[in-house]
Amino acid sequence: MFKLVISIVLLLIRLPLLILLIAFGLLAINFYPKDVSKFKKSHYLVMMLWMKVLSILLGIRTIIAGNVDNSADLYVSNHVTYLDIIIINKLLPVNFIAKSEIANWPIVGNLASRTGTLYIKRGDNIESKKIINEMQKRLDSNKKIFFFPEGRIGNGRRIKKFHSKLFKAVENRQISIQPVVIRYPKSYPGDTSYSNDISVKSQEGEMIRLYLDFLMKPKSHVILHFLEKVNTRDYDFIQLTSLTEDKINKVLDKLDS
C-alpha cells in the first residue's frame, strides 16, 4: 500500500513537470535552423540539457563505465528501449538515425525532426543510399552521428544481428567509431542481468506504459559502457559491423554472468 501511495505521489509531481518540459521543447525547436549544417554548439547544448532534465523526471540514474569520447565521429550501440535516445543524448551532442515511422509520431516526431534526426525506411535501397550520402555530408561538416545497427529494438540481453548497410558511410574514411553498450539491469547493483519487463514492453511498442512505469518509480538505473574507439580506416564496412557487434556482445555477456 505504501509503495502504491509513493508511486501515485511521484506521478502527480512528475507528470505536470513533464508536460511543461515538453511544452518548452516544442517552443525551443522553433529557434533551430532547418539546415542541420547551421547548428551551433548552443543548439546541441540545449538539446542535451533538455534530455538531462527529462532523464531526471523519469528517475533514471546513469552508471557510466569507460570514457565518453567526444573526439569520436560516430557512435553505435545495441537498442533496448525508446528511452535509449534520452540517456545517450544527455551525454553526447549527436544526431540520431531512426526509423521513418517516428517522423509521424505526435510531438516526438516534431521534436526529433527539428533537432536533426535522420530517418531511414527499412527495406528501401534507394532511401538507404540517400541516408548514407547524408551521413557522409554531416560527418564531413564535423557533425556527430549515433545509430542502432540492429535496426529495431532488441531483447536487451544480446545483439542478434547488426546490419551492415549504414557502415558503408564510413568505409575508406579516416574517422572513428565508439561502440556503446546499453543495459537496463533488473536490480542495480545486485543484479546487472537485463530487465525482461522493460525489454518486453519495448518490443511490444508500449511506449506510454513504459514511461508511466519510470515516472512512478523513485529511481531506475541504466548502465552505459563506452568502449575504445575503432578507426574505420583499418576495416571495411563488413568488418566494422562484425567488430562492433562482437565488442558489445562481450560486455553484455559479462553483465549477465
PEZIFEN-V260809 format. One line per field, one symbol per residue. ss: DSSP state (A for helix, B for strand, O for the rest). psi: psi as a letter, one per 40 degrees, with the letter a starting at -180 (. if undefined). Layout:
BEGIN
ss->???
psi->???
END
This chain:
BEGIN
ss->OAAAAAAAAAAAAAAAAAAAAAAAAAAAAAAOOOOAAAOOAAAAAAAAAAAAAAAAAOOBBBBBBBOOOOOOOBBBBOOOOOOAAAAAAOOOOBBBBBBAAAAAOOOAAAAAAAOOOBBBOOOOAAAAAAAAAAAAAAAAOOOBBBBOOOOOOOOOOOOOOOOOAAAAAAOOOOOBBBBBBBBOBBBOOOBBBBOAAAAAAAAOOOAAAAAAAAAOOOOBBBBBBBBBBBBAAAOOAAAAAAAAAAAAAAAAAAAAO
psi->ddddddddddddddddddddddddddddeeehidhdeehidddddddddddddddddefhhhhhiahhheeidihiiihdieedddddeedhgiiihiiddddehhdddddddeeehihhhhehddddddddddddddddefhiihihedeihaeedihdhhhedeeddehfigiihhihhhhhidghedheiihddddddddefgdddddddddeidiiihhhhhiiihhddeiiddddddddddddddddddde.
END
